[in-house]
């Protein structure tokens, strides 16, 4: 879908006045009762005097009072988390746009600011369940901006999953932000309408070396860190089986951080539209990446990605066992097919009042299958238009 069509979609979506079908209310979540206070035993009665020759038995120790259990922190409603996540995502988008502009200048100071952005993103990933879902966004005026930020967030999520220390996590974030810096020189090609030919792809494959060279323009980075960062950025388009570029490096030659960025970059690119093609539905992209394990990507990188996004990643459309249609909002760690979803369409595909459902807590409801966006367009084109519009990061 072209960005020029979005305003038409927006107008059509706003003119839709069909009333949402009433839905059953989810039962209220009851607060757990406070634990009963532990009684403190009364002091023992005074003993009678005994002869000095007979030692008095020791008084029994009073039972220790159990420490009160801390009260659970109140859960923030998901949509409040979503609003905060979008605010931070917009701030980080500004960082990504600023970085891509700065590295085209003769020199800049961007290393420390990207480290700060990495720390903010990592902390948000740990504490805000809605943040990873923001990576469904695309930037219409220049896809590279959204792609850079989304790859940055996905790579950091994988780094957290892999247990990287703060130093490695910061380097991972910096290299993810810089991994496609060389692409700014090829904007006329990647923004060209219509499928790119072999010559276009061949020319754009030079961007890895161009991006690594741009690190010399960043003056606030230590040369030892710069050397490793250059090595990682050069390898983010390599593949474990030697099918990548620029050096056709394989297996043990690949830096582990480069492999994390590599698969995050591939997943992001597959699931977002380009000027010459539509996006691939997230479950289909996951399936394709799993099939490439050991060939395109090493097993460790694939496992980290699946642990982070599951088999129904945030943004996926799914059909539930109830016949309803839902979109995935959040992955439940360790439960590949039981995420938190938002039910949006009734079994007859008419729009319904949105309702959150945590499938971890609802064992009688399950995901039947993934629903492709093309199926949604056929069954409910108005809602499909609204959803498409919501996936573009704009200033509207």
Secondary structure as a PSIPRED ss2 file (coil, helix, strand):
# PSIPRED VFORMAT (PSIPRED V4.0)

   1 X C   1.000  0.000  0.000
   2 X C   1.000  0.000  0.000
   3 X H   0.000  1.000  0.000
   4 X H   0.000  1.000  0.000
   5 X H   0.000  1.000  0.000
   6 X H   0.000  1.000  0.000
   7 X H   0.000  1.000  0.000
   8 X H   0.000  1.000  0.000
   9 X H   0.000  1.000  0.000
  10 X H   0.000  1.000  0.000
  11 X H   0.000  1.000  0.000
  12 X H   0.000  1.000  0.000
  13 X H   0.000  1.000  0.000
  14 X H   0.000  1.000  0.000
  15 X H   0.000  1.000  0.000
  16 X C   1.000  0.000  0.000
  17 X C   1.000  0.000  0.000
  18 X C   1.000  0.000  0.000
  19 X C   1.000  0.000  0.000
  20 X C   1.000  0.000  0.000
  21 X E   0.000  0.000  1.000
  22 X C   1.000  0.000  0.000
  23 X C   1.000  0.000  0.000
  24 X C   1.000  0.000  0.000
  25 X C   1.000  0.000  0.000
  26 X C   1.000  0.000  0.000
  27 X C   1.000  0.000  0.000
  28 X C   1.000  0.000  0.000
  29 X C   1.000  0.000  0.000
  30 X C   1.000  0.000  0.000
  31 X C   1.000  0.000  0.000
  32 X C   1.000  0.000  0.000
  33 X C   1.000  0.000  0.000
  34 X C   1.000  0.000  0.000
  35 X C   1.000  0.000  0.000
  36 X C   1.000  0.000  0.000
  37 X C   1.000  0.000  0.000
  38 X C   1.000  0.000  0.000
  39 X C   1.000  0.000  0.000
  40 X C   1.000  0.000  0.000
  41 X C   1.000  0.000  0.000
  42 X C   1.000  0.000  0.000
  43 X C   1.000  0.000  0.000
  44 X C   1.000  0.000  0.000
  45 X C   1.000  0.000  0.000
  46 X C   1.000  0.000  0.000
  47 X C   1.000  0.000  0.000
  48 X C   1.000  0.000  0.000
  49 X C   1.000  0.000  0.000
  50 X C   1.000  0.000  0.000
  51 X C   1.000  0.000  0.000
  52 X C   1.000  0.000  0.000
  53 X C   1.000  0.000  0.000
  54 X C   1.000  0.000  0.000
  55 X C   1.000  0.000  0.000
  56 X C   1.000  0.000  0.000
  57 X C   1.000  0.000  0.000
  58 X C   1.000  0.000  0.000
  59 X C   1.000  0.000  0.000
  60 X C   1.000  0.000  0.000
  61 X C   1.000  0.000  0.000
  62 X C   1.000  0.000  0.000
  63 X C   1.000  0.000  0.000
  64 X C   1.000  0.000  0.000
  65 X C   1.000  0.000  0.000
  66 X C   1.000  0.000  0.000
  67 X C   1.000  0.000  0.000
  68 X C   1.000  0.000  0.000
  69 X C   1.000  0.000  0.000
  70 X C   1.000  0.000  0.000
  71 X C   1.000  0.000  0.000
  72 X C   1.000  0.000  0.000
  73 X C   1.000  0.000  0.000
  74 X C   1.000  0.000  0.000
  75 X C   1.000  0.000  0.000
  76 X C   1.000  0.000  0.000
  77 X C   1.000  0.000  0.000
  78 X H   0.000  1.000  0.000
  79 X H   0.000  1.000  0.000
  80 X H   0.000  1.000  0.000
  81 X H   0.000  1.000  0.000
  82 X H   0.000  1.000  0.000
  83 X H   0.000  1.000  0.000
  84 X H   0.000  1.000  0.000
  85 X H   0.000  1.000  0.000
  86 X H   0.000  1.000  0.000
  87 X H   0.000  1.000  0.000
  88 X H   0.000  1.000  0.000
  89 X H   0.000  1.000  0.000
  90 X H   0.000  1.000  0.000
  91 X H   0.000  1.000  0.000
  92 X H   0.000  1.000  0.000
  93 X H   0.000  1.000  0.000
  94 X H   0.000  1.000  0.000
  95 X H   0.000  1.000  0.000
  96 X H   0.000  1.000  0.000
  97 X H   0.000  1.000  0.000
  98 X H   0.000  1.000  0.000
  99 X H   0.000  1.000  0.000
 100 X H   0.000  1.000  0.000
 101 X H   0.000  1.000  0.000
 102 X H   0.000  1.000  0.000
 103 X C   1.000  0.000  0.000
 104 X C   1.000  0.000  0.000
 105 X C   1.000  0.000  0.000
 106 X C   1.000  0.000  0.000
 107 X C   1.000  0.000  0.000
 108 X E   0.000  0.000  1.000
 109 X C   1.000  0.000  0.000
 110 X C   1.000  0.000  0.000
 111 X H   0.000  1.000  0.000
 112 X H   0.000  1.000  0.000
 113 X H   0.000  1.000  0.000
 114 X H   0.000  1.000  0.000
 115 X H   0.000  1.000  0.000
 116 X H   0.000  1.000  0.000
 117 X H   0.000  1.000  0.000
 118 X H   0.000  1.000  0.000
 119 X H   0.000  1.000  0.000
 120 X H   0.000  1.000  0.000
 121 X H   0.000  1.000  0.000
 122 X H   0.000  1.000  0.000
 123 X H   0.000  1.000  0.000
 124 X H   0.000  1.000  0.000
 125 X H   0.000  1.000  0.000
 126 X H   0.000  1.000  0.000
 127 X H   0.000  1.000  0.000
 128 X C   1.000  0.000  0.000
 129 X C   1.000  0.000  0.000
 130 X C   1.000  0.000  0.000
 131 X C   1.000  0.000  0.000
 132 X H   0.000  1.000  0.000
 133 X H   0.000  1.000  0.000
 134 X H   0.000  1.000  0.000
 135 X H   0.000  1.000  0.000
 136 X H   0.000  1.000  0.000
 137 X C   1.000  0.000  0.000
 138 X E   0.000  0.000  1.000
 139 X E   0.000  0.000  1.000
 140 X C   1.000  0.000  0.000
 141 X C   1.000  0.000  0.000
 142 X C   1.000  0.000  0.000
 143 X H   0.000  1.000  0.000
 144 X H   0.000  1.000  0.000
 145 X H   0.000  1.000  0.000
 146 X H   0.000  1.000  0.000
 147 X H   0.000  1.000  0.000
 148 X H   0.000  1.000  0.000
 149 X H   0.000  1.000  0.000
 150 X H   0.000  1.000  0.000
 151 X H   0.000  1.000  0.000
 152 X H   0.000  1.000  0.000
 153 X H   0.000  1.000  0.000
 154 X H   0.000  1.000  0.000
 155 X H   0.000  1.000  0.000
 156 X H   0.000  1.000  0.000
 157 X H   0.000  1.000  0.000
 158 X H   0.000  1.000  0.000
 159 X H   0.000  1.000  0.000
 160 X H   0.000  1.000  0.000
 161 X H   0.000  1.000  0.000
 162 X C   1.000  0.000  0.000
 163 X C   1.000  0.000  0.000
 164 X C   1.000  0.000  0.000
 165 X C   1.000  0.000  0.000
 166 X H   0.000  1.000  0.000
 167 X H   0.000  1.000  0.000
 168 X H   0.000  1.000  0.000
 169 X H   0.000  1.000  0.000
 170 X H   0.000  1.000  0.000
 171 X H   0.000  1.000  0.000
 172 X H   0.000  1.000  0.000
 173 X H   0.000  1.000  0.000
 174 X H   0.000  1.000  0.000
 175 X H   0.000  1.000  0.000
 176 X H   0.000  1.000  0.000
 177 X H   0.000  1.000  0.000
 178 X H   0.000  1.000  0.000
 179 X C   1.000  0.000  0.000
 180 X C   1.000  0.000  0.000
 181 X H   0.000  1.000  0.000
 182 X H   0.000  1.000  0.000
 183 X H   0.000  1.000  0.000
 184 X H   0.000  1.000  0.000
 185 X H   0.000  1.000  0.000
 186 X H   0.000  1.000  0.000
 187 X H   0.000  1.000  0.000
 188 X H   0.000  1.000  0.000
 189 X H   0.000  1.000  0.000
 190 X H   0.000  1.000  0.000
 191 X C   1.000  0.000  0.000
 192 X C   1.000  0.000  0.000
 193 X C   1.000  0.000  0.000
 194 X C   1.000  0.000  0.000
 195 X C   1.000  0.000  0.000
 196 X C   1.000  0.000  0.000
 197 X C   1.000  0.000  0.000
 198 X H   0.000  1.000  0.000
 199 X H   0.000  1.000  0.000
 200 X H   0.000  1.000  0.000
 201 X H   0.000  1.000  0.000
 202 X H   0.000  1.000  0.000
 203 X H   0.000  1.000  0.000
 204 X H   0.000  1.000  0.000
 205 X C   1.000  0.000  0.000
 206 X C   1.000  0.000  0.000
 207 X H   0.000  1.000  0.000
 208 X H   0.000  1.000  0.000
 209 X H   0.000  1.000  0.000
 210 X H   0.000  1.000  0.000
 211 X H   0.000  1.000  0.000
 212 X H   0.000  1.000  0.000
 213 X H   0.000  1.000  0.000
 214 X H   0.000  1.000  0.000
 215 X H   0.000  1.000  0.000
 216 X H   0.000  1.000  0.000
 217 X H   0.000  1.000  0.000
 218 X E   0.000  0.000  1.000
 219 X C   1.000  0.000  0.000
 220 X C   1.000  0.000  0.000
 221 X C   1.000  0.000  0.000
 222 X C   1.000  0.000  0.000
 223 X H   0.000  1.000  0.000
 224 X H   0.000  1.000  0.000
 225 X H   0.000  1.000  0.000
 226 X H   0.000  1.000  0.000
 227 X H   0.000  1.000  0.000
 228 X H   0.000  1.000  0.000
 229 X H   0.000  1.000  0.000
 230 X H   0.000  1.000  0.000
 231 X H   0.000  1.000  0.000
 232 X H   0.000  1.000  0.000
 233 X H   0.000  1.000  0.000
 234 X H   0.000  1.000  0.000
 235 X H   0.000  1.000  0.000
 236 X C   1.000  0.000  0.000
 237 X C   1.000  0.000  0.000
 238 X C   1.000  0.000  0.000
 239 X C   1.000  0.000  0.000
 240 X C   1.000  0.000  0.000
 241 X E   0.000  0.000  1.000
 242 X C   1.000  0.000  0.000
 243 X C   1.000  0.000  0.000
 244 X C   1.000  0.000  0.000
 245 X C   1.000  0.000  0.000
 246 X C   1.000  0.000  0.000
 247 X C   1.000  0.000  0.000
 248 X C   1.000  0.000  0.000
 249 X C   1.000  0.000  0.000
 250 X E   0.000  0.000  1.000
 251 X H   0.000  1.000  0.000
 252 X H   0.000  1.000  0.000
 253 X H   0.000  1.000  0.000
 254 X C   1.000  0.000  0.000
 255 X C   1.000  0.000  0.000
 256 X H   0.000  1.000  0.000
 257 X H   0.000  1.000  0.000
 258 X H   0.000  1.000  0.000
 259 X H   0.000  1.000  0.000
 260 X H   0.000  1.000  0.000
 261 X H   0.000  1.000  0.000
 262 X H   0.000  1.000  0.000
 263 X H   0.000  1.000  0.000
 264 X H   0.000  1.000  0.000
 265 X H   0.000  1.000  0.000
 266 X H   0.000  1.000  0.000
 267 X H   0.000  1.000  0.000
 268 X H   0.000  1.000  0.000
 269 X H   0.000  1.000  0.000
 270 X H   0.000  1.000  0.000
 271 X C   1.000  0.000  0.000
 272 X C   1.000  0.000  0.000
 273 X C   1.000  0.000  0.000
 274 X E   0.000  0.000  1.000
 275 X C   1.000  0.000  0.000
 276 X C   1.000  0.000  0.000
 277 X E   0.000  0.000  1.000
 278 X C   1.000  0.000  0.000
 279 X C   1.000  0.000  0.000
 280 X C   1.000  0.000  0.000
 281 X C   1.000  0.000  0.000
 282 X H   0.000  1.000  0.000
 283 X H   0.000  1.000  0.000
 284 X H   0.000  1.000  0.000
 285 X H   0.000  1.000  0.000
 286 X H   0.000  1.000  0.000
 287 X H   0.000  1.000  0.000
 288 X H   0.000  1.000  0.000
 289 X H   0.000  1.000  0.000
 290 X H   0.000  1.000  0.000
 291 X H   0.000  1.000  0.000
 292 X C   1.000  0.000  0.000
 293 X E   0.000  0.000  1.000
 294 X C   1.000  0.000  0.000
 295 X C   1.000  0.000  0.000
 296 X C   1.000  0.000  0.000
 297 X E   0.000  0.000  1.000
 298 X C   1.000  0.000  0.000
 299 X H   0.000  1.000  0.000
 300 X H   0.000  1.000  0.000
 301 X H   0.000  1.000  0.000
 302 X H   0.000  1.000  0.000
 303 X H   0.000  1.000  0.000
 304 X H   0.000  1.000  0.000
 305 X H   0.000  1.000  0.000
 306 X H   0.000  1.000  0.000
 307 X H   0.000  1.000  0.000
 308 X H   0.000  1.000  0.000
 309 X H   0.000  1.000  0.000
 310 X C   1.000  0.000  0.000
 311 X C   1.000  0.000  0.000
 312 X C   1.000  0.000  0.000
 313 X C   1.000  0.000  0.000
 314 X C   1.000  0.000  0.000
 315 X C   1.000  0.000  0.000
 316 X C   1.000  0.000  0.000
 317 X E   0.000  0.000  1.000
 318 X E   0.000  0.000  1.000
 319 X E   0.000  0.000  1.000
 320 X E   0.000  0.000  1.000
 321 X C   1.000  0.000  0.000
 322 X C   1.000  0.000  0.000
 323 X C   1.000  0.000  0.000
 324 X C   1.000  0.000  0.000
 325 X E   0.000  0.000  1.000
 326 X E   0.000  0.000  1.000
 327 X E   0.000  0.000  1.000
 328 X E   0.000  0.000  1.000
 329 X E   0.000  0.000  1.000
 330 X E   0.000  0.000  1.000
 331 X E   0.000  0.000  1.000
 332 X E   0.000  0.000  1.000
 333 X C   1.000  0.000  0.000
 334 X C   1.000  0.000  0.000
 335 X E   0.000  0.000  1.000
 336 X E   0.000  0.000  1.000
 337 X E   0.000  0.000  1.000
 338 X E   0.000  0.000  1.000
 339 X E   0.000  0.000  1.000
 340 X E   0.000  0.000  1.000
 341 X E   0.000  0.000  1.000
 342 X E   0.000  0.000  1.000
 343 X E   0.000  0.000  1.000
 344 X E   0.000  0.000  1.000
 345 X E   0.000  0.000  1.000
 346 X C   1.000  0.000  0.000
 347 X C   1.000  0.000  0.000
 348 X C   1.000  0.000  0.000
 349 X C   1.000  0.000  0.000
 350 X C   1.000  0.000  0.000
 351 X E   0.000  0.000  1.000
 352 X E   0.000  0.000  1.000
 353 X E   0.000  0.000  1.000
 354 X E   0.000  0.000  1.000
 355 X E   0.000  0.000  1.000
 356 X E   0.000  0.000  1.000
 357 X E   0.000  0.000  1.000
 358 X E   0.000  0.000  1.000
 359 X C   1.000  0.000  0.000
 360 X C   1.000  0.000  0.000
 361 X C   1.000  0.000  0.000
 362 X C   1.000  0.000  0.000
 363 X C   1.000  0.000  0.000
 364 X C   1.000  0.000  0.000
 365 X C   1.000  0.000  0.000
 366 X C   1.000  0.000  0.000
 367 X E   0.000  0.000  1.000
 368 X E   0.000  0.000  1.000
 369 X E   0.000  0.000  1.000
 370 X E   0.000  0.000  1.000
 371 X C   1.000  0.000  0.000
 372 X C   1.000  0.000  0.000
 373 X H   0.000  1.000  0.000
 374 X H   0.000  1.000  0.000
 375 X H   0.000  1.000  0.000
 376 X H   0.000  1.000  0.000
 377 X H   0.000  1.000  0.000
 378 X H   0.000  1.000  0.000
 379 X H   0.000  1.000  0.000
 380 X C   1.000  0.000  0.000
 381 X H   0.000  1.000  0.000
 382 X H   0.000  1.000  0.000
 383 X H   0.000  1.000  0.000
 384 X H   0.000  1.000  0.000
 385 X H   0.000  1.000  0.000
 386 X H   0.000  1.000  0.000
 387 X H   0.000  1.000  0.000
 388 X H   0.000  1.000  0.000
 389 X H   0.000  1.000  0.000
 390 X H   0.000  1.000  0.000
 391 X C   1.000  0.000  0.000
 392 X E   0.000  0.000  1.000
 393 X E   0.000  0.000  1.000
 394 X C   1.000  0.000  0.000
 395 X C   1.000  0.000  0.000
 396 X C   1.000  0.000  0.000
